[in-house]
């Protein structure tokens, strides 16, 4: 799962119609087969897992084009949507937020049909497993579970500024700096995790926050586990599997693998954004270059695209 913070510094995350209307897919092309595939996949959801897909990389270009590739790092790009201001990936689902505040999601192959999930006023989109979340301009966080046509459930209405999803956990960061997380069903109770945070991150049984003073903390296990200080002067925190990544104020990106006390490895410099999924690490450089590496922390970087303002990764099973 790749769900970036809505408060990531240095980038404007939040900047239509059906894909066929936008000219991305001819009207009606493959509708019957795509709908049948989507219906079959939707019947397998509800277990907290998205359907399996090859690993994917998504980028958002300066002009608003959202591109996705799946498979190897040298795979070909596919134009998914234009007029986009945020892209999100999870399993076989792709989500985009368009400039008019509409949230669209497709599931299945890269050429599947788009489904309008929310028709306006959305400022952040989040995906994880069979859950979809949106944060609306009025500060409300909504989540649905199951198929793309599932019913929205209001999760929090208290001036939310960031929404995070991972597995059966939902997290929100409110305008007063409070980080709340719930675990289990959509109607589970909220637990206050931190009262002075500026970013929240979730992955598996890990919860991370960046405090208002730039200190990154991570806890592992239950919602009441103890916080561990991971790094300082942090402007972005990313969690995925047993990896933790940070971008510090000067633009240096570090990643560690294993336990919370593992050693940091410097991955790249002059970084605006960091993304993690599976055994892949992605960075967006201040130059607009999107780089991805696969394998160990010392693997070689591959330039994936240029003129990029947003990057997203999915392991294909998140």
Number of C-alpha atoms within 10 A of each C-alpha: 32 30 28 32 21 22 17 17 13 12 14 13 21 18 17 19 19 16 20 16 11 14 13 15 19 11 14 9 13 14 12 10 11 18 15 12 15 19 14 11 17 20 10 14 17 14 13 17 19 29 20 17 20 16 24 25 29 27 28 28 21 16 14 20 17 29 21 23 22 22 14 12 18 11 13 13 17 15 17 25 28 23 20 26 26 29 34 28 30 33 26 25 28 24 26 28 32 25 20 17 22 22 30 25 23 23 28 21 16 19 17 23 25 22 17 18 22 18 12 16 16 23 26 30 31 30 27 29 27 26 27 24 26 27 27 21 16 14 18 21 29 20 23 20 22 20 20 22 12 14 13 17 14 15 22 20 14 15 18 22 25 28 31 29 26 26 22 19 22 25 26 29 28 24 15 14 19 18 27 21 23 21 19 11 11 19 11 13 13 17 14 15 23 19 15 17 24 25 31 34 27 26 25 17 18 21 24 27 27 27 21 16 13 19 18 26 22 23 21 18 11 11 19 11 14 12 17 14 16 23 19 17 17 22 26 29 32 26 26 25 18 16 21 24 25 29 28 23 17 13 19 17 25 21 23 20 18 11 11 19 11 13 13 17 14 16 23 19 16 17 23 26 28 31 27 27 26 19 16 22 24 25 28 26 21 17 13 18 17 28 21 23 21 18 11 11 19 11 13 12 16 14 15 21 19 17 16 22 26 28 30 28 30 28 25 23 19 30
